[in-house]
Amino acid sequence: MLKRYELTDQEWNRIAPLLPPEKPNRPGRPSKDNRTMLNAMVWIARSGAPWRDLPERYGPWETVYSRFRKWIEDGFLDNIFRVLSLEAELEELSLDASIVKAHQHSAGAKKGGQQV
């Protein structure tokens, strides 16, 4: 069953070839598979939660974070974003052009100046 924020099979099949090959016969503790690790990273990105709040089903947050850093350093995540952006359907692109007024002091106004 697909859990919240996880990749569908179709999404996974597009991304899987862009990730490093898995090494199932390494000595020591077996590593988590790439799909679980990527789903954990997507969960963090989509939920906005801190790493420490990662659900237990993904394994220790430190492990996911280590894999995340490794994939960034090795360029795997940049490559995924580049490839997926080339395939993006820009017909449904939406930009938010709302404006938020900031307090005058946040823009560097001097203290004691005239109030607007």
N, C-alpha and C positions, 0 to 999 in steps of 0.2 A: 504494500500500500504506500502510495506517495505521501510523504509528510510535507507540512507547510515549508515553503521556501526551497524545496528540493528540485533538482533538475528532472525533467521528463526523460524518457528513453530517447526520444528524438533529439532533445537538446544534448544529452550525454553523447550520443553517437556522432554528433558534429564536433564535439570538443575532445573526446577521448584520443583521437590520433595526434592531437597537438601536445599531449602530456608525455612526460618521460615514461619509458617502458617500466612495467612493474617487475620486481625481482623476487619471485615467490620462494626460491630455494636458498635464501641467505641464512647464514647461521644466526642463532639468537632468537629473540622474540619476533614473531611474524609481524610485519608492518601492515598498517591499514591500507586498504586498496585506494586507488586514486579517486574513484567515484565518491567514496565516503568522505575522503579528505576535501574534495572539491565541494561537495554538498555542505560540509561544515563551514567552509569559507564563504559560500553563498549565503548560508544562514546568518553568519555574522554580518555580512554586507547588507543584506535585506532587512534584518531585524534592527540593526543599529546598536545591538547589545555589546557589552565589553567581552573580551575573549573569555574571561573567567565564568561567564554565564552561558557558555556553550552547552547544549544538552549532552548528557552522558552518553547517548547513543553514538556520538561521534568519537568517543574516546577522550583522553585527557586533552584539555585545551592547549597545553604546552606542546603536545605532539603536532596538533593542527597548526599552531602558530609557527613551529619550526619548519614544517613543510611549506607553509605559505611564504615564509622568508626565503627558503631555498628556491622555490619556484619563481619568486620575484628576481632574486639574484641571478638565476640561470636564464632568465628571459622568457620562461614559459608563459607566465600570465600576460606579459606584454604582447607576445605572439598571438595568444588567444583573443585578446581585445582587438588587435589589428585585423586578424582574419575575420572575426565576427562583424567588425565595423564595415569591412568591405562588402559584406553580404547584407548589410542593414537595409530594410525597406524604409526609405525616407518619406514615403507617401503619408505615413502616419506619425510624422515627427511633430512633437508638441513642445513649445517653449513657453515658459512662464515669464511674463513681462510685468509682474506686479511690482509695485514700489513700496518700500517700507521707509517711513520717515524716521530719521534718527534724531536723538536729542542733540541740541546745538553743541553741547560739549564734546560729543563723540566726533564731531567734524573739526575739532581744533579751535573752537571759538574761545576767545579770551575770557577769563573770569571777570565778572563785574561789567561785562558789555551789555548793550541794550538787548532786552528780551524781544523776540519776534512774536 
